Amino acid sequence: MILNKNLVNISMKEWHSIMQQVHVMELQRQGVEAITEKRLMLSNGHKKYRIADIYIPDLSLVIEVQKSKFVPKEFRERNEDYKSLGLRVIWILNNERWEPDTMDN
């Protein structure tokens, strides 16, 4: 999927919202139920709940949209929490902010 290059010049909040909308619209176009900002309660997680950027109940799938810098611990904990609910996770990362090979990430 190719998006307008101007998306890199907008705020993180706007980018996040646009990315959610684009993916949800495409999923819905294909007849897939997709819910944004779905609160998922955890019984034994790192937190009491997680808010999935996009939740696809029929596929037991969460799509997380991430533009901000992200620490490996938070990435691991989110994945573990979703896995504890029987959910798979797909991450959409902004390549200008994602630095997978650094400890500063």
DSSP file with accessible surface (Angstrom, degrees, kcal/mol):
  #  RESIDUE AA STRUCTURE BP1 BP2  ACC     N-H-->O    O-->H-N    N-H-->O    O-->H-N    TCO  KAPPA ALPHA  PHI   PSI    X-CA   Y-CA   Z-CA
    1    1 A M              0   0  146      0, 0.0     2,-0.5     0, 0.0     0, 0.0   0.000 360.0 360.0 360.0 127.1    0.0    0.0    0.0
    2    2 A I        -     0   0  168      3,-0.0     2,-0.3     0, 0.0     3,-0.0  -0.899 360.0-169.3-105.4 127.8    1.5    3.4   -1.0
    3    3 A L        -     0   0   58     -2,-0.5     4,-0.0     1,-0.1     0, 0.0  -0.785  37.5 -78.0-113.0 160.4    0.5    6.4    1.0
    4    4 A N    >   -     0   0  104     -2,-0.3     3,-2.0     1,-0.2     4,-0.2  -0.265  35.8-133.3 -55.5 131.0    1.0   10.1    0.3
    5    5 A K  G >  S+     0   0  178      1,-0.3     3,-1.5     2,-0.1     4,-0.2   0.728  99.7  76.5 -62.6 -19.1    4.6   11.1    1.3
    6    6 A N  G >  S+     0   0  102      1,-0.3     3,-1.8     2,-0.2    -1,-0.3   0.658  71.5  84.8 -67.2 -12.5    3.2   14.1    3.1
    7    7 A L  G X  S+     0   0   23     -3,-2.0     3,-1.0     1,-0.3    -1,-0.3   0.773  80.7  62.2 -61.5 -23.1    2.2   11.8    5.9
    8    8 A V  G <  S+     0   0   54     -3,-1.5    -1,-0.3     1,-0.2    -2,-0.2   0.689  97.3  59.3 -75.4 -14.5    5.7   12.1    7.3
    9    9 A N  G <  S+     0   0  129     -3,-1.8     2,-0.2    -4,-0.2    -1,-0.2   0.193  91.5  85.5 -99.7  17.0    5.1   15.8    7.9
   10   10 A I  S <  S-     0   0   45     -3,-1.0    -3,-0.0     1,-0.1     5,-0.0  -0.694  87.7 -83.1-112.9 168.4    2.2   15.5   10.2
   11   11 A S     >  -     0   0   55     -2,-0.2     4,-2.7     1,-0.1     5,-0.2  -0.201  38.1-112.6 -66.6 160.6    1.9   15.1   13.9
   12   12 A M  H  > S+     0   0   86      1,-0.2     4,-2.8     2,-0.2     5,-0.2   0.901 117.9  52.3 -59.8 -42.1    2.2   11.6   15.5
   13   13 A K  H  > S+     0   0  176      2,-0.2     4,-2.4     1,-0.2    -1,-0.2   0.925 111.6  45.8 -62.4 -44.0   -1.4   11.7   16.6
   14   14 A E  H  > S+     0   0  104      2,-0.2     4,-2.7     1,-0.2     5,-0.2   0.925 113.4  49.4 -64.4 -44.0   -2.6   12.6   13.0
   15   15 A W  H  X S+     0   0   13     -4,-2.7     4,-2.7     2,-0.2     5,-0.2   0.935 111.6  49.5 -59.7 -45.9   -0.4    9.9   11.5
   16   16 A H  H  X S+     0   0   45     -4,-2.8     4,-2.3    -5,-0.2    -2,-0.2   0.938 113.0  46.0 -59.6 -47.8   -1.7    7.3   14.0
   17   17 A S  H  X S+     0   0   43     -4,-2.4     4,-2.6    -5,-0.2    -1,-0.2   0.919 113.1  49.2 -63.5 -43.9   -5.3    8.2   13.3
   18   18 A I  H  X S+     0   0   53     -4,-2.7     4,-2.9     2,-0.2     5,-0.2   0.928 110.4  50.6 -63.2 -44.1   -4.8    8.2    9.5
   19   19 A M  H  X S+     0   0   13     -4,-2.7     4,-2.0    -5,-0.2     5,-0.2   0.909 111.1  48.9 -63.4 -39.5   -3.1    4.9    9.5
   20   20 A Q  H  X S+     0   0   16     -4,-2.3     4,-2.7    -5,-0.2     5,-0.3   0.955 113.2  47.1 -61.6 -48.9   -5.9    3.4   11.6
   21   21 A Q  H  X S+     0   0  106     -4,-2.6     4,-2.7     1,-0.2     5,-0.2   0.909 110.7  51.3 -60.4 -44.9   -8.5    4.8    9.2
   22   22 A V  H  X S+     0   0   31     -4,-2.9     4,-1.9     1,-0.2    -1,-0.2   0.933 114.9  42.1 -60.4 -45.5   -6.7    3.6    6.1
   23   23 A H  H  X S+     0   0   37     -4,-2.0     4,-2.5    -5,-0.2    -2,-0.2   0.901 114.3  49.8 -72.8 -39.4   -6.4    0.0    7.4
   24   24 A V  H  X S+     0   0   13     -4,-2.7     4,-3.0    -5,-0.2     5,-0.2   0.932 110.4  51.0 -64.5 -43.5   -9.9   -0.2    8.8
   25   25 A M  H  X S+     0   0  121     -4,-2.7     4,-2.3    -5,-0.3    -1,-0.2   0.919 111.7  47.5 -60.6 -41.7  -11.4    1.1    5.6
   26   26 A E  H  X S+     0   0   59     -4,-1.9     4,-1.3    -5,-0.2    -1,-0.2   0.922 112.7  48.5 -67.2 -41.9   -9.5   -1.5    3.6
   27   27 A L  H  <>S+     0   0   30     -4,-2.5     5,-2.6     1,-0.2     3,-0.5   0.940 112.9  47.7 -62.0 -45.4  -10.5   -4.3    5.9
   28   28 A Q  H ><5S+     0   0  108     -4,-3.0     3,-1.9     1,-0.2    -2,-0.2   0.879 105.4  59.1 -64.6 -35.3  -14.1   -3.2    5.8
   29   29 A R  H 3<5S+     0   0  176     -4,-2.3    -1,-0.2     1,-0.3    -2,-0.2   0.850 106.5  49.3 -60.3 -31.2  -14.0   -3.0    2.0
   30   30 A Q  T 3<5S-     0   0  116     -4,-1.3    -1,-0.3    -3,-0.5    -2,-0.2   0.335 125.8-104.3 -90.2   5.7  -13.0   -6.7    2.1
   31   31 A G  T < 5S+     0   0   71     -3,-1.9     2,-0.5     1,-0.3    -3,-0.2   0.677  75.4 138.9  82.6  18.9  -15.9   -7.5    4.5
   32   32 A V      < -     0   0   35     -5,-2.6     2,-0.4    -6,-0.2    -1,-0.3  -0.838  54.2-126.3-100.9 128.8  -13.8   -7.9    7.6
   33   33 A E        +     0   0  101     -2,-0.5     2,-0.4    -5,-0.0    25,-0.3  -0.604  34.9 177.4 -72.2 125.5  -15.1   -6.4   10.9
   34   34 A A        -     0   0    9     -2,-0.4     2,-0.4    22,-0.1    22,-0.2  -0.998  11.9-163.8-135.0 130.5  -12.4   -4.1   12.3
   35   35 A I  E     -A   55   0A  55     20,-2.7    20,-3.1    -2,-0.4     3,-0.4  -0.946  10.9-143.2-117.9 130.2  -12.8   -2.1   15.5
   36   36 A T  E    S+A   54   0A  65     -2,-0.4    18,-0.2    18,-0.2    17,-0.2  -0.641  77.6   8.6 -92.1 151.2  -10.5    0.8   16.5
   37   37 A E  E    S+     0   0A  94     16,-1.4     2,-0.5    15,-0.3    -1,-0.2   0.872  80.7 179.6  52.6  47.8   -9.4    1.6   20.0
   38   38 A K  E     -A   52   0A  83     14,-1.6    14,-2.8    -3,-0.4     2,-0.5  -0.681  23.2-138.0 -85.2 122.5  -10.7   -1.7   21.4
   39   39 A R  E     -A   51   0A 131     -2,-0.5     2,-0.5    12,-0.2    12,-0.2  -0.696  19.4-167.7 -81.0 124.1  -10.2   -2.1   25.2
   40   40 A L  E     -A   50   0A  18     10,-3.4    10,-2.2    -2,-0.5     2,-0.2  -0.957  14.1-138.1-117.5 115.9   -9.1   -5.7   26.0
   41   41 A M  E     -A   49   0A 117     -2,-0.5     2,-0.4     8,-0.2     8,-0.3  -0.478  15.0-154.9 -76.0 141.8   -9.2   -6.7   29.6
   42   42 A L        -     0   0   17      6,-3.1    40,-0.0    -2,-0.2    39,-0.0  -0.944  16.0-170.7-118.0 138.1   -6.3   -8.8   31.0
   43   43 A S  S    S+     0   0  112     -2,-0.4    -1,-0.1     1,-0.1     6,-0.0   0.799  92.3  14.6 -95.0 -33.6   -6.4  -11.1   34.0
   44   44 A N  S    S+     0   0  153     37,-0.1    -1,-0.1     4,-0.0     4,-0.1  -0.153  99.5 123.4-132.6  41.3   -2.7  -11.9   34.2
   45   45 A G  S    S-     0   0   28      2,-0.4    33,-0.1     1,-0.1    32,-0.0  -0.285  77.9-100.4 -97.2-177.7   -1.0   -9.3   32.0
   46   46 A H  S    S+     0   0   86     31,-0.3     2,-0.3    -2,-0.1    -1,-0.1   0.716 112.0  20.9 -72.1 -22.3    1.6   -6.6   32.5
   47   47 A K  S    S-     0   0  112     30,-0.1    -2,-0.4     1,-0.0     3,-0.1  -0.831  88.7-106.3-133.9 174.6   -1.3   -4.1   32.8
   48   48 A K  S    S-     0   0  169     -2,-0.3    -6,-3.1     1,-0.2     2,-0.3   0.796  98.6  -6.4 -74.1 -29.2   -5.0   -4.4   33.6
   49   49 A Y  E     -A   41   0A  87     -8,-0.3     2,-0.4    -6,-0.0    -8,-0.2  -0.980  59.0-140.6-157.2 163.1   -6.0   -3.9   29.9
   50   50 A R  E     -A   40   0A  11    -10,-2.2   -10,-3.4    -2,-0.3     2,-0.7  -0.958  15.4-138.9-124.8 148.7   -4.6   -3.0   26.5
   51   51 A I  E     -A   39   0A  65     -2,-0.4     2,-0.3   -12,-0.2   -12,-0.2  -0.931  20.5-147.0-109.5 109.0   -6.2   -0.8   23.9
   52   52 A A  E     -A   38   0A   0    -14,-2.8   -14,-1.6    -2,-0.7   -15,-0.3  -0.583   7.2-144.7 -75.1 132.2   -5.7   -2.3   20.5
   53   53 A D  E    S+     0   0A  12     -2,-0.3   -16,-1.4     1,-0.3     2,-0.4   0.942  92.2   8.1 -60.3 -47.7   -5.4    0.2   17.7
   54   54 A I  E    S-AB  36  63A   0      9,-1.6     9,-2.9   -18,-0.2     2,-0.5  -0.988  74.4-166.7-136.8 126.6   -7.3   -2.2   15.4
   55   55 A Y  E     -AB  35  62A  44    -20,-3.1   -20,-2.7    -2,-0.4     7,-0.2  -0.959   6.5-170.7-117.4 128.2   -9.0   -5.3   16.7
   56   56 A I  E > > - B   0  61A   1      5,-3.1     5,-1.9    -2,-0.5     3,-0.9  -0.875   4.3-174.6-118.5  92.1  -10.3   -8.0   14.3
   57   57 A P  G > 5S+     0   0   34      0, 0.0     3,-1.3     0, 0.0    -1,-0.2   0.882  78.9  56.5 -60.0 -40.9  -12.3  -10.4   16.4
   58   58 A D  G 3 5S+     0   0  127    -25,-0.3   -24,-0.1     1,-0.3    -2,-0.0   0.751 116.0  37.9 -65.3 -22.4  -13.0  -13.0   13.6
   59   59 A L  G < 5S-     0   0   81     -3,-0.9    -1,-0.3     2,-0.2    29,-0.2   0.355 104.5-125.2-105.5   1.0   -9.3  -13.4   13.0
   60   60 A S  T < 5 +     0   0   57     -3,-1.3    28,-2.6    -4,-0.5     2,-0.4   0.945  66.5 141.5  49.4  53.1   -8.2  -13.1   16.7
   61   61 A L  E   < -Bc  56  88A  13     -5,-1.9    -5,-3.1    26,-0.2     2,-0.4  -0.964  42.4-164.7-133.6 140.9   -5.9  -10.4   15.5
   62   62 A V  E     -Bc  55  89A   0     26,-2.5    28,-2.4    -2,-0.4     2,-0.5  -0.972   8.3-157.2-119.6 137.2   -4.7   -7.0   16.7
   63   63 A I  E     -Bc  54  90A  12     -9,-2.9    -9,-1.6    -2,-0.4     2,-0.5  -0.981  10.2-162.4-113.5 122.2   -3.0   -4.4   14.5
   64   64 A E  E     - c   0  91A   2     26,-2.8    28,-3.2    -2,-0.5     2,-0.5  -0.907   4.2-155.2-106.0 132.5   -0.8   -2.0   16.4
   65   65 A V  E     - c   0  92A   0     -2,-0.5     2,-0.5    26,-0.2    28,-0.2  -0.928  17.3-178.9-108.0 122.9    0.2    1.3   14.7
   66   66 A Q  E     + c   0  93A  17     26,-3.2    28,-2.0    -2,-0.5    31,-0.1  -0.963  25.3 149.5-133.5 119.5    3.4    2.8   16.1
   67   67 A K        +     0   0   23     -2,-0.5    -1,-0.1    26,-0.2     3,-0.1   0.677  57.8  81.1-110.6 -33.1    5.2    6.0   15.0
   68   68 A S  S    S-     0   0   46      1,-0.1    26,-0.1   -56,-0.1    29,-0.1  -0.248  97.4 -81.9 -73.6 161.9    6.8    7.1   18.3
   69   69 A K        -     0   0   97     29,-0.1     2,-0.4     1,-0.0    -1,-0.1  -0.349  52.5-156.3 -61.2 146.6   10.1    5.7   19.5
   70   70 A F        -     0   0    7     27,-0.2    29,-0.2    -3,-0.1    -1,-0.0  -0.986  10.3-135.5-138.1 127.1    9.4    2.4   21.2
   71   71 A V     >  -     0   0   79     -2,-0.4     4,-2.0     1,-0.1     3,-0.4  -0.612  22.5-124.6 -85.1 144.3   11.4    0.5   23.9
   72   72 A P  H  > S+     0   0   67      0, 0.0     4,-2.8     0, 0.0     5,-0.2   0.852 108.9  59.6 -55.4 -35.5   11.9   -3.2   23.4
   73   73 A K  H  > S+     0   0  123      1,-0.2     4,-2.7     2,-0.2     5,-0.2   0.933 106.9  45.3 -60.4 -45.6   10.4   -3.9   26.9
   74   74 A E  H  > S+     0   0   36     -3,-0.4     4,-2.5     2,-0.2     5,-0.2   0.910 112.6  51.6 -65.1 -41.0    7.1   -2.3   25.9
   75   75 A F  H  X S+     0   0   63     -4,-2.0     4,-2.2     2,-0.2    -2,-0.2   0.950 112.9  45.3 -59.5 -48.5    7.0   -4.1   22.6
   76   76 A R  H  X S+     0   0  117     -4,-2.8     4,-2.6     1,-0.2    -2,-0.2   0.926 112.9  50.1 -61.9 -46.0    7.6   -7.5   24.4
   77   77 A E  H  X S+     0   0   25     -4,-2.7     4,-2.6    -5,-0.2   -31,-0.3   0.904 110.2  49.4 -64.5 -41.0    5.0   -6.8   27.1
   78   78 A R  H  X S+     0   0   46     -4,-2.5     4,-2.6     2,-0.2     5,-0.2   0.940 112.1  48.5 -62.5 -45.2    2.3   -5.8   24.6
   79   79 A N  H  X S+     0   0   45     -4,-2.2     4,-2.5    -5,-0.2    -2,-0.2   0.917 112.4  48.6 -60.8 -43.1    3.0   -9.0   22.5
   80   80 A E  H  X S+     0   0   85     -4,-2.6     4,-2.2     2,-0.2    -1,-0.2   0.911 111.3  50.1 -63.6 -42.5    2.9  -11.1   25.6
   81   81 A D  H  X S+     0   0    4     -4,-2.6     4,-0.7     2,-0.2    -2,-0.2   0.931 113.1  45.1 -63.6 -45.3   -0.4   -9.6   26.8
   82   82 A Y  H ><>S+     0   0    1     -4,-2.6     5,-2.4     1,-0.2     3,-1.1   0.919 111.6  53.1 -65.2 -39.8   -2.1  -10.0   23.5
   83   83 A K  H ><5S+     0   0  163     -4,-2.5     3,-2.3     1,-0.3    -1,-0.2   0.892 101.1  60.3 -62.0 -37.0   -0.8  -13.6   23.2
   84   84 A S  H 3<5S+     0   0   72     -4,-2.2    -1,-0.3     1,-0.3    -2,-0.2   0.747 104.8  50.6 -63.4 -20.9   -2.3  -14.3   26.7
   85   85 A L  T <<5S-     0   0   66     -3,-1.1    -1,-0.3    -4,-0.7    -2,-0.2   0.334 123.8-106.6 -94.5   4.0   -5.7  -13.5   25.2
   86   86 A G  T < 5S+     0   0   54     -3,-2.3     2,-0.4     1,-0.3    -3,-0.2   0.742  76.3 137.8  78.2  22.6   -5.0  -15.8   22.2
   87   87 A L      < -     0   0   16     -5,-2.4    -1,-0.3    -6,-0.1     2,-0.3  -0.814  46.7-142.8-106.7 143.9   -4.5  -12.9   19.8
   88   88 A R  E     -c   61   0A 151    -28,-2.6   -26,-2.5    -2,-0.4     2,-0.4  -0.661  20.3-143.0 -93.1 158.1   -1.9  -12.5   17.1
   89   89 A V  E     -c   62   0A  35     -2,-0.3     2,-0.4   -28,-0.2   -26,-0.2  -0.982  14.3-168.1-129.4 135.4   -0.3   -9.1   16.5
   90   90 A I  E     -c   63   0A  85    -28,-2.4   -26,-2.8    -2,-0.4     2,-0.5  -0.979  17.3-150.4-114.4 133.0    0.8   -7.2   13.4
   91   91 A W  E     -c   64   0A  43     -2,-0.4     2,-0.6   -28,-0.2   -26,-0.2  -0.893   7.7-162.3-106.7 132.1    2.8   -4.1   13.9
   92   92 A I  E     -c   65   0A  31    -28,-3.2   -26,-3.2    -2,-0.5     2,-0.4  -0.966  21.4-172.0-109.8 114.9    2.8   -1.2   11.5
   93   93 A L  E     -c   66   0A  52     -2,-0.6     2,-0.7   -28,-0.2   -26,-0.2  -0.891  28.6-123.2-114.8 142.2    5.9    0.9   12.2
   94   94 A N    >>  -     0   0   10    -28,-2.0     4,-1.7    -2,-0.4     3,-1.6  -0.706  22.7-148.5 -79.9 117.2    6.9    4.3   10.9
   95   95 A N  T 34 S+     0   0  135     -2,-0.7    -1,-0.2     1,-0.3   -28,-0.0   0.704  91.8  61.8 -67.3 -16.9   10.3    3.6    9.3
   96   96 A E  T 34 S+     0   0  130      1,-0.2    -1,-0.3     3,-0.0   -29,-0.1   0.690 115.7  31.4 -80.2 -16.3   11.6    7.0   10.1
   97   97 A R  T <4 S+     0   0   75     -3,-1.6     2,-0.4   -31,-0.1   -27,-0.2   0.601  96.8  95.3-111.4 -19.1   11.2    6.5   13.8
   98   98 A W     <  +     0   0   64     -4,-1.7   -29,-0.1   -29,-0.1   -30,-0.0  -0.647  41.0 173.1 -83.1 126.8   11.8    2.8   14.2
   99   99 A E    >   +     0   0   67     -2,-0.4     3,-1.6   -29,-0.2     6,-0.3  -0.680   1.2 172.9-130.7  77.5   15.4    1.8   15.1
  100  100 A P  T 3  S+     0   0   76      0, 0.0    -1,-0.1     0, 0.0    -2,-0.0   0.716  73.2  56.9 -65.5 -18.6   15.3   -1.9   15.8
  101  101 A D  T 3  S+     0   0  159      3,-0.0     2,-0.4     2,-0.0     3,-0.0   0.293  91.9  83.4 -97.9  12.6   19.1   -2.3   16.2
  102  102 A T    X   -     0   0   51     -3,-1.6     3,-0.7     1,-0.1    -3,-0.1  -0.888  66.7-144.1-118.4 147.8   19.6    0.2   19.0
  103  103 A M  T 3  S+     0   0  173     -2,-0.4    -1,-0.1     1,-0.2    -2,-0.0   0.696 100.6  67.8 -76.0 -18.0   19.3   -0.1   22.7
  104  104 A D  T 3         0   0  147      1,-0.2    -1,-0.2   -33,-0.1    -3,-0.0   0.680 360.0 360.0 -74.2 -16.6   18.0    3.5   22.8
  105  105 A N    <         0   0    5     -3,-0.7    -1,-0.2    -6,-0.3    -2,-0.1  -0.019 360.0 360.0 -65.7 360.0   14.9    2.4   21.0
